[in-house]
C-alpha cells in the first residue's frame, strides 16, 4: 500500500497508508480539503481527488462534526455587493498593508476573476493617473525631463498626451495583470510551490498590487516605494494563498527576476546589433 502524506493549513499531519486515510475520511479525522501527496505525484492535491482509496472499514465510527460557521470572505472587496464601493476598497487596502498574513490566509480562492480584476484595475488606474499627472506637471515646468523631444512639446501637447495615456492605461493594466500573475504562477510551478490553481495566484497578485498602487500617489518616489514594497508583500500573499513555504516563493521570484533580466539583456543586444549593422552599411 502506498504511503500518503497529509497536510492541513501548512501543518504536517503525518504519513498514513491508504486504509488509514480511507478510515480517517469516514470518521472525520481527515477532511476532503486536506492536501495530500504520494509517489509519484508532482504536486499536492486535495484528498477529494484520491478516488482510488479502499473502502472504509466497517468498524470505523463516524464522528458527528458540527458544520462550521460560514467563513467571512476576505478581503473586504469580496464581501461588497457593489462593484464600486469606496469603503470596501479602503478596508481592503488596510487589510493588505497592515494584516497581509491573516488576509491572504482567509482570502476567497474561488469565485472567478471579476472582483480582483476590477479592484486591481481601479486602484492601479487611479494611482496611474496621479503618476501621469505628476509627470505632466514636471514636464511643463522642465520639458527636458522628456529628453530632446521635450524642447518641442508645448504645455497643451503634454496635457493631451497625458490624457491619452490615462485613457488607454486600463487596457494595459488588464493584460499586464494576467501576464504578470501567469509568470509568478509559472515560477511557482517550477519550484513546486503552486499547491492551488492559477486563479489563487491571480487573486493574491491582484489584491496585493492593487492595494500597493496607492503608494504611487506619493510624488517622486511613489513608484519606487510601490515596487520595493511589492517584493515583500507578494512573498506573504503567495505563501499564504498557495499554502507553501517562504523559500519556494523567494526562489521562484528570483528565477523570474533572472529570466526577465536575461530577456531584457538579450533584447538590448539584439537591438544594438541590428542598429550597428544598419549604420555600418
C-alpha positions in Angstrom: 0.0 0.0 0.0 1.2 3.5 -0.9 2.1 5.9 1.9 0.2 9.2 1.8 1.5 12.4 3.3 -1.3 14.7 4.6 -1.1 18.5 5.2 -3.7 20.8 6.6 -3.2 24.6 6.6 0.6 24.1 6.1 0.7 21.8 9.2 2.0 18.3 8.6 -0.5 15.7 9.9 1.8 12.8 9.2 2.0 9.9 6.8 -0.5 7.1 6.6 -1.4 4.1 4.5 -4.3 4.1 2.1 -6.6 2.2 4.5 -5.9 4.7 7.3 -6.7 7.6 5.0 -10.0 6.0 3.9 -11.0 5.3 7.5 -9.9 8.8 8.5 -12.1 10.4 5.8 -15.1 8.3 7.0 -14.5 9.2 10.7 -13.8 12.9 10.1 -10.2 12.6 11.2 -9.2 13.8 7.7 -11.1 16.4 5.5 -11.6 16.2 1.7 -9.9 19.6 1.5 -6.7 18.4 3.2 -3.7 18.4 0.9 -2.0 15.1 0.3 0.9 13.6 -1.6 2.2 10.2 -2.6 4.7 8.9 -5.1 4.9 9.6 -8.0 2.7 12.7 -7.8 4.4 16.0 -8.8 2.2 18.3 -6.6 0.0 18.1 -3.6 -3.7 17.6 -4.2 -6.9 17.6 -2.0 -7.8 14.2 -0.6 -11.1 14.5 -2.5 -9.2 13.7 -5.7 -7.9 10.4 -4.3 -10.7 8.3 -5.8 -8.8 5.0 -5.7 -8.8 4.6 -1.9 -10.1 1.3 -0.5 -13.5 1.0 1.1 -13.5 2.3 4.8 -13.5 -0.4 7.5 -16.9 -1.3 8.8 -16.0 -0.8 12.4 -14.9 2.8 12.0 -17.2 5.1 14.0 -18.4 8.2 12.2 -17.9 11.3 14.3 -20.7 13.8 14.2 -19.0 17.1 13.4 -20.9 20.3 13.7 -20.8 22.3 10.5 -18.5 25.3 11.0 -20.0 28.8 10.6 -19.7 30.1 7.1 -16.4 31.8 6.6 -16.4 35.5 6.0 -15.0 36.2 2.6 -11.8 38.2 2.5 -10.6 40.7 1.5 -13.4 43.1 2.2 -13.8 43.8 -1.5 -15.1 40.2 -1.9 -17.9 41.0 0.6 -19.0 44.1 -1.2 -22.3 43.8 -3.2 -21.3 46.9 -5.2 -18.5 46.7 -7.7 -17.6 50.3 -6.9 -17.5 50.5 -3.1 -15.1 53.1 -1.7 -15.4 51.8 1.8 -14.7 48.2 0.7 -11.7 49.4 -1.3 -10.2 51.3 1.6 -10.8 48.4 4.0 -9.1 46.0 1.5 -6.1 48.4 1.3 -5.9 48.5 5.1 -6.1 44.7 5.3 -3.3 44.1 2.7 -1.0 46.7 4.1 -1.4 46.0 7.8 -2.7 42.4 8.1 -1.4 40.6 5.0 -0.8 37.2 6.6 -4.4 37.0 8.1 -6.0 38.5 5.0 -4.5 36.0 2.5 -4.9 33.1 4.8 -8.7 33.8 4.7 -8.8 35.0 1.1 -11.6 33.5 -1.0 -9.9 31.2 -3.5 -12.8 30.8 -5.9 -15.5 32.9 -7.4 -13.9 34.0 -10.7 -11.6 36.8 -11.7 -14.0 39.7 -11.9 -13.8 41.1 -8.4 -10.0 41.0 -8.0 -9.6 42.3 -11.6 -11.9 45.3 -11.0 -10.2 46.1 -7.7 -6.7 46.0 -9.3 -7.7 47.9 -12.4 -9.4 50.7 -10.5 -6.7 51.1 -7.9 -3.8 50.9 -10.4 -5.7 53.2 -12.8 -6.4 55.9 -10.2 -2.8 55.8 -9.0 -1.5 55.7 -12.6 -3.5 58.9 -13.4 -1.8 60.6 -10.4 1.6 59.4 -11.6 0.9 60.6 -15.1 -0.3 63.9 -13.7 2.9 64.4 -11.7 4.9 63.7 -14.8 2.9 66.2 -16.9 3.3 69.0 -14.3 7.0 68.3 -14.1 7.3 68.3 -17.9 5.6 71.7 -18.1 8.0 73.1 -15.5 11.0 71.4 -17.1 10.4 69.9 -20.6 14.0 68.5 -20.6 12.8 65.6 -18.4 11.4 64.2 -21.6 14.8 64.4 -23.3 15.5 66.2 -26.5 11.9 65.8 -27.7 10.8 67.9 -24.7 12.1 71.0 -26.4 9.3 70.8 -29.0 6.4 69.9 -26.6 4.1 72.7 -25.6 2.1 72.6 -22.3 -1.1 71.8 -24.3 0.7 68.9 -26.1 1.8 67.5 -22.8 -1.7 67.6 -21.4 -3.1 65.9 -24.5 -0.5 63.1 -24.4 -1.1 62.6 -20.6 -4.9 62.4 -21.1 -4.4 59.9 -23.9 -2.1 57.7 -21.8 -4.6 57.9 -18.9 -7.5 56.7 -21.2 -5.7 53.7 -22.6 -4.0 52.7 -19.3 -6.7 50.3 -18.2 -6.2 48.1 -21.3 -2.5 47.7 -20.5 -3.3 47.1 -16.8 -5.8 44.3 -17.5 -3.5 42.4 -19.9 -0.5 43.1 -17.7 -2.1 41.8 -14.6 -2.8 38.4 -16.2 0.6 38.2 -17.8 2.4 39.1 -14.5 0.3 36.7 -12.5 0.9 33.9 -15.0 4.7 34.5 -14.8 4.5 34.2 -11.0 2.4 31.1 -11.2 4.8 29.5 -13.7 7.8 30.3 -11.4 5.9 28.6 -8.5 5.2 25.5 -10.7 9.0 25.3 -11.4 9.9 25.3 -7.7 6.9 23.1 -6.6 5.2 25.9 -4.7 1.9 26.1 -6.7 -0.4 24.0 -4.5 -3.6 25.7 -5.8 -4.8 26.8 -9.3 -3.8 29.9 -11.2 -6.9 31.7 -10.0 -5.5 31.8 -6.5 -2.2 33.2 -7.7 -4.1 35.9 -9.7 -6.2 36.8 -6.7 -3.2 37.2 -4.5 -1.4 39.2 -7.2 -4.3 41.5 -7.9 -5.2 42.4 -4.3 -1.5 42.9 -3.4 -0.5 45.1 -6.3 -3.9 46.9 -6.3 -3.5 47.9 -2.6 0.1 48.9 -3.0 -0.7 51.0 -6.0 -1.9 53.8 -3.6 1.8 54.4 -2.8 2.1 55.9 -6.3 0.1 58.9 -5.0 3.3 59.9 -3.2 5.1 62.4 -5.5 8.6 61.5 -7.0 9.3 58.3 -5.0 5.8 56.6 -5.0 6.6 54.3 -7.9 9.9 53.1 -6.3 8.2 52.5 -2.9 5.4 50.5 -4.6 7.9 48.3 -6.4 10.0 47.7 -3.3 7.1 47.0 -1.0 5.6 44.7 -3.6 8.6 42.3 -3.2 7.9 41.9 0.5 4.1 41.8 0.3 4.0 39.4 -2.7 6.0 36.8 -0.8 3.5 36.9 2.1 0.5 36.9 -0.2 1.6 33.9 -2.3 2.9 32.0 0.6 -0.4 32.2 2.5 -2.7 31.8 -0.6 -0.8 28.9 -2.0 -0.1 27.3 1.4 3.6 26.8 0.6 7.0 27.6 2.1 8.6 31.0 2.0 11.8 29.8 0.4 9.8 28.4 -2.6 8.3 31.9 -3.1 11.6 33.6 -2.8 13.4 31.1 -5.1 10.6 31.3 -7.7 10.7 35.1 -7.6 14.5 35.1 -8.0 14.2 32.8 -11.0 11.5 35.0 -12.5 13.8 38.1 -12.0 16.7 36.4 -13.6 14.7 35.3 -16.6 13.3 38.8 -17.1 16.7 40.4 -16.8 18.1 37.9 -19.3 15.3 38.7 -21.7 16.0 42.4 -21.4 19.7 42.0 -21.9 19.1 39.7 -24.9 16.7 42.2 -26.4 19.1 45.1 -25.8 21.9 43.2 -27.6 19.6 42.3 -30.5 18.6 46.0 -30.9 22.2 47.2 -30.7 23.2 44.5 -33.2 20.6 45.5 -35.7 21.3 49.2 -35.2 25.0 48.7 -35.5 24.5 46.6 -38.7 22.3 49.3 -40.2 24.8 52.2 -39.6 27.8 50.1 -40.9 26.2 49.5 -44.2 
